Amino acid sequence: MHSKLSVTHLNPWPSFRLIPLSHGNFCEIKCCAANSPPPPPPPPPPSDHKSQFRLVGQSWVDKRWKLNEIDSAAVQETLNQWLSKTQDFLSEVTSPLVKTVQDRKPNSGNILDTKDTDDIFMAEQTIDSATPNGNLSLATIVSIEQFSRMNGLTGLKMQKIFKALVPESIYNDSRNLVEYCCFRFLSRDSSEVHPCLKEPAFRRLIFITMLGWQKPYSKGKGHQAIASEKASFQRRRVREEAFVRIAPAVSGVADRSTAHNLFKALASGEQGISFNTWSTYIDELLKVHGGRKIYELQGGPQHNNERILCLGLSRKRPVLKWENNMAWPGKLTLTDNALYFERVGLAGQKGVARLDLTRPGSRVEKTRVGPLGSDIFDSAISVSAGAESNTWVLEFVDLGGEMRRDVWYAFICEVIALHKFVREFGPIDGDQSVYNVYGAHKGKARATAYAINGIARLQALQFMRKVLEDPIKLVQFSYLQNAPYGDVVCQTLAVNCWGGQLVTKFSEEVFVPGQGVRTSNEVSESQSHVFDIDGSVYLRKWMRSPSWDSSASAAFWKNSSVRQGIVLSKNLVVADMTLVEKAAITCKERYREVEKTQATIYAAILEGIPSNIDLFKELVLPLTVTAKSLDKLRRWEEPHLTAAFLAFAYAIVFRNLLSYIFPTMLMILAAGLLLLKGLREQGRLGRYFGKVTIRDQPPSNTIQKIIALKEAMREVEKYLQNLNVSLLKIRTIFVAGQPQITTEVALILLMSSTILLVVPFKYILGFLLFDVFTRELEFRRQMVMRFRTLLKERWDAVPAAPVVVLPYEGEETRAPNQTREIDSTETKINSNQV
């Protein structure tokens, strides 16, 4: 038996009609018992559109009520609604009187939120709210019923159709029914921006759908549960999981790959997105698209066959183009192919300069500008269209910070990344194979639409002042260029843009790894082409990007089929995910891992030279302890340990076990790592195991810091001087600056090579061990000191190579070559003093 509970729906715009049941019966608001007289037929609707969806209330003919006939649940629902209205009113009264410019803008979301509940559309509930997993929530019922009527059916009929199409396990999850009703309606439209977004009623319905998908079941039962849901409806927020699943399904609202970043921008640190934020975002997004149409109508002849994306023209915040240390204000226009700059001077506007962004090698970078060649202002970008083109330096004056420059940087980056994506993943220009695949010739237009919508969303967030710190994360193609697993996401986007059904039999030579060049008649289509979830084909000859040969790509496409769910289109799948969504989820997870790793790196970076020195000492402490232990063995401080170590070392050397040393060390290291991993998982190492702890430096004033820095620089200078002198002496030996010394070094090298060739290596290694461990003993100490003194004398006798310092030569005036030669004797004296 179907319930007759009242279902809250939207008050539609006049041009957007919410479809009631075919038999026209509406739910009644009953405040009396069921034995009350039936209501009279409804009066004709008035002309006001707000009263067009008025509920059929109870007749006022019989006003004799009895206390035992009053419905307590209905009374409680009314009281909850009154309390909610009172709370909203008090919130408005207690809000600050001084508001920002943004707060003074008319907000349609606030208007919709404060409307009287009598204006909310009520329709009959046809689906059974009782499911195996619990009772359906109010938002879920509203979404299913309303989208069912927009599809021309009732909720019950849609429920029966869905049950016949999917297995029971999928049917029992009410989220899948919400997706089916919503996606089935959305699949009818293929425009760049869904036309129904202009209607406030449709925006509210999408928001209710996200709430219903987020929480498909209610905790309570009956009228009380519905009343509590209605009372708390205006305060509910959409979480990230629901937003990422539903919002990208609406054309133009979000991209699958950047939806999570868009949610972060809209949420602004909150737990979710409110309806006010959602409605304001859609309003600003539609304003951006409407403004572009006006730009295109006003655009000059130089913008033919190009779509204007945004303009940079403001008296308070001008755009300056720097040329020869001079800044020229002007009008900057960004299209889907190029940048246009129209200089504004005292005599009015001058000619328009064009910079093509479609060429290979185009790039944009952040830079600093300033008068007379200085770099004072960090608010500019440099744009070039290749090595042979001129570089534009554009400054975006913004008194509020660097956000304007960063947003324009993201705009231009996205246009450049778009054309790079088309070159790498799309067919080459003039390829006739695009006509063998249905709709493939429109692939570039689809990719361009993705980039245009991404820039529009970033503009809308800029107007809302909700841009992320890095705006690149909000535009799809630029974000995927540097994101891990971004190449695979680009592959899915390419299949989405250029994939289609084969119109004619396609036969050509294809390359199959390991089998050489063969015709497509000899190779199965599954090996030569890539297929989308709806059967669309992406030809093998279009796979020119090296990313197609990666292991990550092969693993993804091997498991790319949809094993369950209903495929409504290549962009809409019920109870499963599209290829773009699967790749985007993996990309998001890996990107978050990279962010966590980068956060640990940023946390480990310390300020100041002394703190970094202390950190370095702490990190190399195990090596320091090992070196000290070996030095103790070499000095025979504990004779029994030294003797045991030498016996072990000589046994390895003379038993020919040296080849097993390195593998054994690796095995011991691996066993130690696994042991520590197991102990950490058991919680036996403590929370602070592995953390590096150092002492902070004592407080010091500015003068002390300057003195310490000067002393550190002096020590570094001395170290570099000694190093340079040593390298100059080695250079003298190798270039035969002193023939006698060069002859002696050559003879020593020849004798060493002869010994290595004649004497077995194990005897040489044994002799070196004997030499190292007997240097500090009494019977060899004097001999070692005399040998070191001899080496020092011979090294000091080596002169340094002469150094020539040329005078500075400017670009305009070049002085005659002047040289200054450093005497080798002076270099020798200085090195001895150091």
BELDARA-V716862 format. One line per field, one symbol per residue. ss: DSSP state (~ for helix, > for strand, _ for the rest). psi: psi as a letter, one per 30 degrees, with the letter a starting at -180 (. if undefined). burial: 1 if it has 24 or more other C-alpha atoms within 12 Angstrom, else 0. A space follows every 10 residues. Layout:
ss->???
psi->???
burial->???
This chain:
ss->______>>>_ __________ __________ __________ ________~~ ~_________ ______~~~_ _~~~~~~~~~ ~~~~~~~~~~ ~~~_______ _______~~~ ~~~___~~~_ >>>______> >__>>>_~~~ ~~~~~~~~~~ ____~~~~~~ ~~~~~__~~~ ~__~~~~~~~ ~~~~~~____ ____~~~~_~ ~~~~~~~~~~ ~~~~__>___ _~~~~~~~~~ ~_~~~__>_~ ~~~~~~~~~_ ________~~ ~~~~~~~___ __>_~~~~~~ ~~~~~~~~~~ ~~~~~~~~__ ~~~____>>> >>______>> >>>__>>>>> >>>>>__>>> >>>>>__>>> >>>>>>____ _>>>>>>>>_ ~~~___>>>> >>>>>_____ _>>>>>____ __~~~~~~~~ ~~~~~~~~~~ ~~~~~_____ _~~~~~>__~ ~~~~~~~~~~ ~~~~~~~~~~ ~~~~______ ~~~~_~~~~~ ~~___~~~~~ ~~~~~~~~_> _>______>> >>___>>>>_ ____~~~~_> >_____>>_~ ~~___~~~~_ ~~~~~~~~__ _____>>>>_ _>>>____~~ ~~~~~~~~~~ ~~~~~~~~~~ ~~~~____~~ ~~~~~~~~~_ ~~~~~~~~~~ ~~~~____~~ ~~~~~~~~~~ ~~~~___~~~ ~~~~~~~~~~ ~~~~~~~~~~ ~_________ __________ _~~~~~~~~~ ~~~~~~~~~~ ~~~~~~~~~~ ~~~~____~~ ~~~~~~~~~~ ~~~~~~~~__ ~~~~~~~~~~ ~~~~___~~~ ~~~~~~~~~~ ~~~~~~____ ___>______ __________ >__~~~~~~~ ~~~_
psi->kklgkkkkll jllefjkkka lffgklkkjk falfglllll kklkklfkfe gegkljlkkg ejgjlkeffk jeeeeeeeee eeeeeeeeee eeeflkejll eeffkkjfee eefglkfffk kklkkfljfk lfglkkleee eeeeeefeef gglleeeeee eeefflleee efjfeeeeee eeeeefffkg lekkffffke eeeeeeeeee eeeeifklea laeeeeeeee egefflkkle eeefeeeffk kfellefgee eeeeeeehfl fakleeeeee eeeeeeeeee eeeeeeefla ffgkgkkkel kjjkeeilkk kkkhgkkjla kkkkafflkk kjkkafgaka lkkkjkgfkk fklklklkll khgliejihl lkklhlffll kkjkkjkjff ageeeeeeee eeeeeeeefe eeeeflllkg jfffffkkgf fgeeeeeeee eeeeeeeeee eeefhhklej ffffkeeeef efkkgfeeee eeeeeeefkl kkelkkklkl kkkffakllf ffkleffflk klfggkkjke ffifkfffgl eeeeeefehf ljflakjelf fjkkgallee eeeeeeeeee eeeeeeeeee eeffklkkee eeeeeeeeeg eeeeeeeeee eeeefhfjee eeeeeeeeee eeefghgeff eeeeeeeeee eeeeeeeeee efggflfgkf kkklklklkl aeeeeeeeee eeeeeeeeee eeeeeeeeee eeeeghejee eeeeeeeeee eeeeeeeekl eeeeeeeeee eeggegleff eeeeeeeeee eeeeeffklk kkkkjklkjl eekkllkklk kkkeeeeeee eee.
burial->0000111111 1110001111 1000011111 1100000000 0000000000 0111110000 0000000000 0011001101 1001100000 0000000000 0000001111 0111001011 1111111110 0000111111 1111111111 1011111110 0100010001 1111111111 1111111000 0111111111 1111111111 1111111100 0111111111 1111011111 1111111111 1111111111 1111111000 0111111111 1111110110 0100010010 0010011111 1100000111 1100001111 1111111111 1111000000 0001111110 0111111011 0000000111 1111100000 1111111100 0111111111 1111111111 1111111000 0011111011 1011111111 1111111111 1111111101 1111111111 1011111111 1111111111 1100010001 1000000000 0000101111 1111111111 1110100100 0010011001 0100111111 1111111111 1111111100 1000000000 0000000000 0000100000 0000000000 0011010000 0100010011 0010000000 0000000000 0000000000 0000000000 0000000000 0000000000 0000000000 0000110111 0110000000 1000000000 0000000000 0000010000 0011100000 0000000000 0000110111 1100000000 0000000000 0001001100 1000
